[in-house]
Amino acid sequence: MKPPFTLNNHILQQMLDISHAAGSLQTQYERNLQLRRSNRIRAIQSTLAIENNSLTLAQVTNIINGKTVLGHPQDIREVQNAWQAYDAILDYDPYNIDALLYAHRLLMQDLVADAGHIRHKDVGIYDADGSLIHIGARPDYIMGLLQDLFHWAKNDDTPLLIKSAVVHYELEVIHPFADGNGRIGRLWQTVLLARWNPLFAWLPVETLVQQAQDGYYRALRQADAANSATPFIEYMLARIHASLQDLATPDET
């Protein structure tokens, strides 16, 4: 069953802009291993910062490089887990539920008791201010909803760029896990984007999402209110395009 969304003219223009920007960057980016590594570290720091991890980019870099960092043990563990999970981006089958569960286990191991397992209790989604913005699917329905979502994503002819945002949004709607749903949703969008263009395995879209974090939650609320992923698609495509533009801008520091 197709999730509800509409491809309007604005989204079609966003797709063209992203395709053009990605094509012009791909060759030079694939050759720059250091840039790829540094951008992945940025992505990890940002996706965790959205979830209130307090570590700075420098601290995250040091942890990944095996250096000792003073910080909350949970924050440090989140970084170590995320590095493992992001390192496997090109290996995940984006349409396989077991792969999703495995990625969640990598992200959440030693942080929650049920890492890699579908939740068995009702949960809600809260914004940065602690306000309830969404109630996840009932536990009895989660597996069926995931099966439907992944079947659609694998077999429908919707462009993969759009599918990636729809899957991200639907994972937040379903909220399949007790914790870690935001970071698994962002990771899984990257997994799908990397299938469209390997450049996205290294692109720190999460950094631009973090910089417009209020917009992230607002897009989720708007999509919920409209019963359509369209507002979230528009938001994520804007962040993806901004990430590509940021990458194309020479660092003047």
Residue pairs with C-beta under 8 A, 6 or more apart in sequence:
1 148
1 152
2 152
2 156
2 158
3 149
3 152
3 166
3 169
3 170
3 229
4 227
4 228
4 229
5 162
5 166
5 228
5 229
5 230
5 233
6 228
6 230
7 158
7 162
8 230
10 234
11 162
11 230
11 233
11 234
11 237
14 234
14 237
14 238
14 241
15 159
15 161
15 162
15 237
17 241
18 161
18 237
18 240
18 241
18 244
19 161
21 241
21 244
21 245
21 248
22 197
22 199
22 200
22 244
24 248
25 199
25 244
25 247
25 248
26 197
26 198
26 199
29 35
29 36
29 199
29 202
29 247
30 198
30 199
35 202
36 202
38 61
39 202
39 203
39 204
39 247
40 86
40 202
40 204
41 57
41 60
41 61
41 64
42 57
42 204
42 206
42 207
43 86
43 190
43 203
43 204
43 205
43 206
43 207
44 60
44 64
44 79
44 82
44 83
44 86
44 206
45 53
45 55
45 56
45 57
45 60
45 79
45 207
46 204
46 206
46 207
46 209
46 210
47 82
47 182
47 183
47 186
47 187
47 206
47 209
47 210
48 55
48 60
48 75
48 78
48 79
48 82
48 183
49 55
49 210
50 182
50 183
50 186
50 206
50 209
50 210
50 213
50 216
51 78
51 182
51 183
53 75
53 78
53 79
54 71
54 72
54 75
55 63
55 69
55 71
55 75
55 76
55 79
59 69
59 71
60 79
62 68
62 69
63 69
63 76
63 79
63 80
64 79
64 83
69 76
74 111
77 110
77 111
78 111
81 106
81 107
81 108
81 109
81 110
81 111
82 107
82 183
84 106
85 103
85 106
85 107
85 187
86 187
86 190
88 103
88 106
89 187
89 190
89 191
89 194
89 201
90 194
90 198
90 201
92 99
92 100
92 102
92 103
92 191
93 99
94 153
94 167
94 188
94 191
94 192
94 195
95 150
95 151
95 153
95 154
96 150
97 143
97 146
97 147
97 150
100 146
100 176
100 184
100 188
101 116
101 117
101 118
102 116
103 184
103 187
103 188
103 191
104 115
104 116
104 177
104 180
104 184
105 115
105 116
107 115
107 180
107 183
107 184
107 187
108 115
108 116
108 177
108 179
108 180
109 115
109 116
111 179
111 180
112 178
112 179
112 180
114 177
114 178
115 180
117 177
118 139
118 142
118 143
118 176
118 177
119 136
119 139
119 142
119 175
119 176
119 177
119 178
120 139
121 139
121 178
122 135
122 136
122 138
122 139
123 135
123 136
123 175
123 178
124 132
124 133
124 134
124 135
124 136
125 132
125 133
125 134
125 135
125 136
125 172
125 175
125 181
125 220
126 132
126 133
127 133
127 217
128 213
128 214
128 217
133 217
133 220
133 221
133 224
134 172
134 173
134 175
134 220
134 221
134 224
136 173
136 174
136 175
136 176
136 181
137 145
137 173
137 174
137 175
137 176
142 174
142 176
145 170
145 174
145 176
146 174
146 176
149 167
149 170
149 171
149 174
153 163
153 166
153 167
153 192
156 163
158 166
159 196
160 192
160 193
160 195
160 196
161 193
161 196
161 237
161 240
162 233
163 192
164 189
164 190
164 192
164 193
164 196
164 236
165 189
165 229
165 232
165 233
165 236
165 237
166 229
166 233
167 188
167 189
167 192
168 185
168 186
168 188
168 189
168 232
168 236
169 185
169 220
169 223
169 229
169 232
169 233
170 229
171 181
171 184
171 185
171 188
172 181
172 182
172 185
172 220
173 224
175 181
177 184
186 205
186 206
186 209
189 205
189 236
190 200
190 201
190 203
190 205
190 206
193 200
193 201
193 203
193 205
193 240
194 200
194 201
200 240
203 240
203 243
203 244
203 247
204 243
205 236
205 239
205 240
205 243
207 243
207 246
208 239
208 240
208 242
208 243
208 246
209 216
209 236
209 239
212 239
215 235
216 235
218 235
219 231
219 232
219 234
219 235
219 236
220 232
222 231
222 232
223 229
223 230
223 231
223 232
